[in-house]
Amino acid sequence: MAKTDSNLSFILNKPHDVTFEERPKPKIESPHDVLIAINYTGICGSDVHYWEAGRIGSFILKDPMVLGHESAGTIVEVGSAVKSVKVGDRIALEPGTPCRRCTPCLAGHYNLCPDMRFAASPPIDGTLAGYYTSAEDFCYKLPDHVSLQEGALIEPLAVAVHITKQAEIKPGQGVVVMGAGPVGLLCCAVAKAFGATTVVSVDIQPSRLEFAASYAATHTFTPERVPAEENAARLLKEVGLEGGADAVIDASGAEPSIQTSIYVVRRGGVYVQGGMGKPDITFPIMELCMKEVTAKGSFRYGSGDYKLAVELVAAGKVDVKKLISETVRFEEAEQAFKDVKAGKGIKMLIAGPNEK
Amino acid sequence: MVSVEKNPSLFLSGPGNAWVGESPYPSITEEHDVIIRIAYVGVCGSDISFWTKGGISAKVDASRPLIMGHEASGTIHEIGSAVSSLNVGDKVAIEPGVPCRRCLPCKAGQYNLCPKMVFAASPPFSHGTLAKYFKIAEDFCYKLPSFVSLEEGVLVEPLAVAMHVCRLADIRLGQDVIIFGSGTIGLLCAAVSKALGAQQIISVDVNASRLEFARKFAATGTFQPDNDSSETIAGKIKEAHNLDGGADAVLEATGVEVCISTGIHVLKKGGTFIQAGLGNPGIQFPITTLSEKEITMKGCFRYSAGDYELALHLLESKRVSVKELISSFVDFEHTTDAWERTRKGDGIKNLIRGPQN
């Protein structure tokens, strides 16, 4: 019989060394905070990367850390100043709390806060546990008709919302998205919701492209092992975007995709780097210059992104259910990580330790 | 540790009813807060509304006397345990409104629009800076450049207002700008426009001596209107200053109906109008002109992210000088004299010294 008040936690000690530990239940420390019972958590490429390599860039695992950051849960306790949620509310959790005082925070770019405390980015513990505390304003109430499992997809959807907003997509535009993993697929869906009429999904895996075509892409494209310029020319011809795409989003991080993107985007168009791969690559800078391309980085999500993500799901404009390949029990978390690493399915969810 | 420091403060309990009283020393309760020994407080048009009418929208109540003042400078007296950017003794300009930091407008970078903004001298409970000591969060306190005096530090607040106006207007190199009103805000809008590279900066006012000051301070030209219709005045401004198509931007710092109308008529097609001045809540407005000329009109309220920093940058780089606007000083006990002076239109910026003992 499953425990109902467990704070069993999935902990990364060092690469490939994970343990399950019953940790003390977290306590609310601020009147603006809430305590959440975690229902479902999705696995992201970044989680797998920490599990494999113990670091991403300058974030290095030094001490054991709870993994996971894409979660939905239920409010079980509220601080004395909490007004927007109550006990029993089902919420999608925005897992990063900024300092609220620095220049980027005050200017509305809290995703760029240098003191951001982000779940499962060392040294901050993640959400693969029974309970988690958060500030009230980083919890977004799910409408009754949106399930908690869909709630766990709000995080990657908010990433896609942020990327797509950076791409400045307007109705009637043509958009190309490199990479048909969860973020790429969701970017296609958000671009469509923003009014793009041509949405091209690009990937090297035929099964992913097949899914993209059934999901939100109007066209798909499989690049070959030829120079980026050639792939770009063929793509534009095949999908009927002769002048170039208004916006190109890279959700792969792969060098050939990034290079192809700059040849695919039209003069004066926008290119957004969402995917993370090699830190340094060969980049077609002359092409960017001569076509006056605007290239923007995109990092996590900021003001209004989570809210819009919930609204898109609530209104039926983006279907996140379709991306859920499997939900496994908490005890099977390690196997789930191995499966994601092996490329199994699109999005795997891990049920919280108290889920029946 | 309970401080036995006295904190003389200037209270208002209704129109015409102000006195020096005592308030508790504002002990630090939050680790990011600082306590400032107030050096100078400036008088603003809004203070006059409080002095004569008890307030603008929300009014002070005799049951809850309110400490007045919001344009202030001082020296850091005490710092909270998490304060890292300021030290005791630092000379600072104060941004007198702290937002909640948690709501949507706050997290989107428009904290001036926070519904829970705690702004100095706002009824019913938010006390102002006319006291010996004032407490505020560290990040709303700005260290003054070494050569900027505490007196000049008071002008950082209206300079930040002017910066906010000009940023909303997106004033750029080469643009022609018309500014209605040559009080403190109008004058500082002219100075900021100049620093941003505006070509023609025309100050409009009914008062000839104010216009003369504007011309010496930052305006490239001036205009003193007669009792004409707004279309006629607009036509005369354009003719006098060779503005055939009209101005790129109008910064409205009076709130007066005829100025607002004139501003719409003097703008070029596609121009930008910024409403900074506060006057009558409802006015006659040439709406079809706005439509046909595709004018962008924006409300403007106080200051937000980056305005204080940019204002200080202008002072530090000496591209704007504010000393010239300081007209008089009174001691703390004579605060109402300063208010009367301003009410009568004497001087540009009248200052009140903080309590000396």
Interface residues (C-beta under 8 A of the other chain):
Chain A: H32 R100 R101 C102 T103 C105 L106 A107 G108 H109 Y110 A135 E136 D137 G302 S303 G304 K307
Chain B: H32 R101 R102 C103 L104 C106 K107 A108 G109 Q110 Y111 A137 E138 D139 S304 A305 G306 E309
